[in-house]
Amino acid sequence: MGATKRQRFVFAQMGWMLGATLLLVLVESLTLELFFVVSLIGFLVVTELTAPFRVTPAWRRRLLWVIAAGLVGFGYIVIRRILSILPPGVF
């Protein structure tokens, strides 16, 4: 029973990432940064939509580390983008 919920989570995430890839290719905006951000948003959405109401399985508690790593990566992307926008003499 637990494996089927985990499999649904994985299938939902894979579907989101595949759909995001296809959409980004169709609008000719496929970059690694944009794919990462869209996949992170999808991961957060899938995590919330599949969250159990009462008992949290151990595999779902480990998702917090993946979310933390994703947010650190997102912060890095945002800082890089901000620094590329600022004039060269500011930082």
Rosetta constraint file for C-alpha pairs under 8 A:
AtomPair CA 1 CA 5 HARMONIC 6.86 0.50
AtomPair CA 2 CA 6 HARMONIC 6.33 0.50
AtomPair CA 3 CA 7 HARMONIC 5.95 0.50
AtomPair CA 4 CA 8 HARMONIC 6.08 0.50
AtomPair CA 5 CA 9 HARMONIC 6.24 0.50
AtomPair CA 6 CA 10 HARMONIC 6.28 0.50
AtomPair CA 7 CA 11 HARMONIC 5.99 0.50
AtomPair CA 8 CA 12 HARMONIC 5.96 0.50
AtomPair CA 9 CA 13 HARMONIC 6.20 0.50
AtomPair CA 9 CA 46 HARMONIC 7.01 0.50
AtomPair CA 9 CA 47 HARMONIC 7.64 0.50
AtomPair CA 9 CA 50 HARMONIC 6.87 0.50
AtomPair CA 10 CA 14 HARMONIC 6.07 0.50
AtomPair CA 11 CA 15 HARMONIC 5.97 0.50
AtomPair CA 12 CA 16 HARMONIC 6.14 0.50
AtomPair CA 12 CA 46 HARMONIC 6.79 0.50
AtomPair CA 13 CA 17 HARMONIC 6.19 0.50
AtomPair CA 13 CA 42 HARMONIC 6.89 0.50
AtomPair CA 13 CA 43 HARMONIC 6.23 0.50
AtomPair CA 13 CA 46 HARMONIC 6.54 0.50
AtomPair CA 14 CA 18 HARMONIC 6.04 0.50
AtomPair CA 15 CA 19 HARMONIC 5.98 0.50
AtomPair CA 16 CA 20 HARMONIC 5.99 0.50
AtomPair CA 16 CA 39 HARMONIC 7.26 0.50
AtomPair CA 16 CA 42 HARMONIC 6.16 0.50
AtomPair CA 17 CA 21 HARMONIC 6.07 0.50
AtomPair CA 17 CA 38 HARMONIC 7.91 0.50
AtomPair CA 17 CA 39 HARMONIC 5.70 0.50
AtomPair CA 17 CA 42 HARMONIC 7.40 0.50
AtomPair CA 18 CA 22 HARMONIC 6.21 0.50
AtomPair CA 19 CA 23 HARMONIC 6.08 0.50
AtomPair CA 20 CA 24 HARMONIC 6.02 0.50
AtomPair CA 20 CA 35 HARMONIC 7.25 0.50
AtomPair CA 20 CA 38 HARMONIC 6.83 0.50
AtomPair CA 20 CA 39 HARMONIC 7.28 0.50
AtomPair CA 21 CA 25 HARMONIC 6.09 0.50
AtomPair CA 21 CA 30 HARMONIC 7.20 0.50
AtomPair CA 21 CA 35 HARMONIC 6.95 0.50
AtomPair CA 22 CA 26 HARMONIC 6.11 0.50
AtomPair CA 23 CA 27 HARMONIC 6.32 0.50
AtomPair CA 24 CA 28 HARMONIC 5.90 0.50
AtomPair CA 24 CA 29 HARMONIC 5.13 0.50
AtomPair CA 24 CA 30 HARMONIC 4.90 0.50
AtomPair CA 24 CA 35 HARMONIC 7.77 0.50
AtomPair CA 25 CA 29 HARMONIC 6.22 0.50
AtomPair CA 25 CA 30 HARMONIC 5.51 0.50
AtomPair CA 29 CA 34 HARMONIC 7.82 0.50
AtomPair CA 30 CA 34 HARMONIC 6.73 0.50
AtomPair CA 30 CA 35 HARMONIC 6.66 0.50
AtomPair CA 31 CA 35 HARMONIC 6.07 0.50
AtomPair CA 32 CA 36 HARMONIC 6.06 0.50
AtomPair CA 33 CA 37 HARMONIC 6.27 0.50
AtomPair CA 33 CA 77 HARMONIC 7.12 0.50
AtomPair CA 34 CA 38 HARMONIC 6.11 0.50
AtomPair CA 35 CA 39 HARMONIC 5.93 0.50
AtomPair CA 36 CA 40 HARMONIC 6.04 0.50
AtomPair CA 37 CA 41 HARMONIC 6.24 0.50
AtomPair CA 37 CA 74 HARMONIC 6.74 0.50
AtomPair CA 38 CA 42 HARMONIC 6.19 0.50
AtomPair CA 39 CA 43 HARMONIC 6.01 0.50
AtomPair CA 40 CA 44 HARMONIC 6.23 0.50
AtomPair CA 40 CA 70 HARMONIC 6.47 0.50
AtomPair CA 41 CA 45 HARMONIC 6.20 0.50
AtomPair CA 42 CA 46 HARMONIC 5.98 0.50
AtomPair CA 43 CA 47 HARMONIC 5.95 0.50
AtomPair CA 44 CA 48 HARMONIC 6.23 0.50
AtomPair CA 44 CA 67 HARMONIC 7.55 0.50
AtomPair CA 45 CA 49 HARMONIC 6.08 0.50
AtomPair CA 46 CA 50 HARMONIC 6.00 0.50
AtomPair CA 47 CA 51 HARMONIC 6.03 0.50
AtomPair CA 51 CA 56 HARMONIC 7.88 0.50
AtomPair CA 52 CA 56 HARMONIC 6.30 0.50
AtomPair CA 56 CA 60 HARMONIC 6.42 0.50
AtomPair CA 56 CA 61 HARMONIC 6.98 0.50
AtomPair CA 57 CA 61 HARMONIC 6.73 0.50
AtomPair CA 58 CA 62 HARMONIC 6.63 0.50
AtomPair CA 59 CA 63 HARMONIC 6.84 0.50
AtomPair CA 60 CA 64 HARMONIC 7.55 0.50
AtomPair CA 62 CA 66 HARMONIC 7.20 0.50
AtomPair CA 63 CA 67 HARMONIC 6.15 0.50
AtomPair CA 64 CA 68 HARMONIC 6.06 0.50
AtomPair CA 65 CA 69 HARMONIC 6.17 0.50
AtomPair CA 66 CA 70 HARMONIC 6.09 0.50
AtomPair CA 67 CA 71 HARMONIC 6.15 0.50
AtomPair CA 68 CA 72 HARMONIC 6.24 0.50
AtomPair CA 69 CA 73 HARMONIC 6.24 0.50
AtomPair CA 70 CA 74 HARMONIC 6.09 0.50
AtomPair CA 71 CA 75 HARMONIC 6.05 0.50
AtomPair CA 72 CA 76 HARMONIC 6.27 0.50
AtomPair CA 73 CA 77 HARMONIC 6.32 0.50
AtomPair CA 74 CA 78 HARMONIC 6.22 0.50
AtomPair CA 75 CA 79 HARMONIC 6.14 0.50
AtomPair CA 76 CA 80 HARMONIC 6.16 0.50
AtomPair CA 77 CA 81 HARMONIC 6.17 0.50
AtomPair CA 78 CA 82 HARMONIC 6.15 0.50
AtomPair CA 79 CA 83 HARMONIC 6.13 0.50
AtomPair CA 80 CA 84 HARMONIC 6.19 0.50
AtomPair CA 81 CA 85 HARMONIC 6.38 0.50
AtomPair CA 82 CA 86 HARMONIC 6.36 0.50
AtomPair CA 83 CA 91 HARMONIC 7.60 0.50
AtomPair CA 86 CA 90 HARMONIC 6.75 0.50
